Amino acid sequence: MSLALVQEVAPMFPNLVGAGLVVIGGGIGLGKIGGAAMEGIARQPEAAGKIQTAMIIVAALLEGLAFGALILGA
């Protein structure tokens, strides 16, 4: 690597690490939401519509929060 490239990328490194953490956290959160929704639907199949609606709303809010943090961190 050239020194010029290192000097250009080094100041952005904390932002890049933060962006990576945001993406990882959002993915983990979406996975937990999906898993919990599937467990709830398996326990009460008659409530699948309500559970799915709540899951979609929470997932959309989580994605919005993750995208906002990603944009602010960049």
C-alpha positions in Angstrom: 0.0 0.0 0.0 1.2 3.5 -0.7 1.5 6.0 2.0 -0.9 8.4 0.3 -3.6 5.7 0.3 -3.0 5.1 4.0 -3.1 8.8 4.8 -6.4 9.1 2.9 -8.2 6.1 4.5 -6.9 6.4 8.1 -9.1 9.3 9.1 -12.2 7.5 7.8 -11.4 4.2 9.7 -13.5 4.9 12.8 -16.5 5.8 10.5 -16.0 2.6 8.5 -15.8 0.5 11.7 -18.9 2.2 13.0 -20.8 1.6 9.7 -19.8 -2.1 9.9 -21.1 -2.4 13.5 -24.4 -0.7 12.5 -24.9 -3.2 9.6 -24.0 -6.2 11.8 -26.3 -4.9 14.6 -29.2 -4.4 12.2 -28.8 -7.8 10.8 -28.7 -9.4 14.2 -31.8 -7.5 15.2 -33.7 -8.5 12.1 -32.8 -12.1 12.7 -34.0 -12.0 16.2 -37.3 -10.3 15.1 -37.9 -13.0 12.5 -37.0 -15.8 14.8 -39.4 -14.5 17.5 -42.2 -14.0 15.0 -41.8 -17.6 13.7 -41.9 -19.0 17.3 -45.0 -16.9 18.0 -46.7 -18.1 14.8 -45.8 -21.7 15.7 -47.3 -21.4 19.1 -50.5 -19.6 17.9 -51.1 -20.1 14.2 -54.4 -18.2 14.4 -52.6 -15.0 15.3 -50.2 -15.2 12.4 -51.6 -12.1 10.7 -51.2 -9.9 13.7 -47.8 -11.2 14.5 -46.6 -10.7 10.9 -47.9 -7.2 10.9 -46.2 -6.3 14.1 -43.0 -8.0 12.8 -43.0 -5.9 9.6 -43.5 -2.7 11.5 -40.7 -3.3 13.9 -38.4 -4.5 11.1 -39.1 -1.4 9.1 -38.4 0.8 12.2 -35.1 -1.1 12.9 -34.0 -0.8 9.3 -34.8 2.9 9.3 -32.7 3.4 12.5 -29.8 1.4 11.0 -29.8 3.3 7.8 -30.0 6.6 9.7 -27.1 5.6 11.9 -25.2 4.5 8.8 -25.7 7.8 7.0 -24.8 9.9 10.1 -21.7 7.8 10.7 -20.4 8.1 7.2 
